[in-house]
Amino acid sequence: MASPSYRMAAMDQDFLLGDSMRGVRFLLEYAKAEEALRAWGVRSTIVVFGTARAREGDAGSRGRWIEQARAFGRLASERGGALRGVIGEPRDNVIATGGGPGVMEAANRGATEAGAPSIGFNITLPHEQEPNAWSTPELTFRFHYFAMRKMHLAMRANALVVFPGGFGTFDELFEILTLRQTEKAPPIPIVLFDEAYWRSVINFDALVEHGVIGADDLKLFGFADDAEAVWARLLEGGLRPNENIETAALP
């Protein structure tokens, strides 16, 4: 009876954390977040990405990114449908972030200040992995697998707003752009905040010139330089406040 083989499988962490159970762990990460999101009636989201390294009060552009992410989180929550109803009734365009500091914290904070719930999809990392204080506790999740985290970020997204960031932000941006380009996701509006930053770090036109993307691929996203302009671009791109768009990237 003392042998590990005699343990109940569901109670045996050595077994559950072994290689053969990786698929089960994927399923658990999907199901736990999905159950909570359904319980809160989260039908659709507006996903906000951006650097974890900027802070409120930073000088220059970095401080403005935080200020405008917070402003956007608030106005999108007030106008998009996240305030509607009570727990369990459908809510649309709920702010969802990676759950960490910086731009993510600012967007979650803006939503909270509007009185709306917001989501934090955290990931276990050596650095920057602590959840911020502003995502709704019952909607604050922790993932091990980037793939499952990105799936949850994508599958309810009515829109994507991408503030300046580094490798992680690029990864998440190009994940969604690839889903859109290949029509694995429906036509949601994608807005990049601070056009000067994005033009300085990515030569989008060169990708067309070298023939590695088509000219029409540049129409998959637009630019905006303040929170109100972001909201306007989302509306121009087809966002419908208080409504859900069929957004699931995967069945």
Summary of the structure (lengths in Angstrom):
residues: 251
radius of gyration: 19.0
end to end distance: 43.2
largest distance: 68.2
contacts: 832
relative contact order: 0.15
helix: 48%
strand: 13%
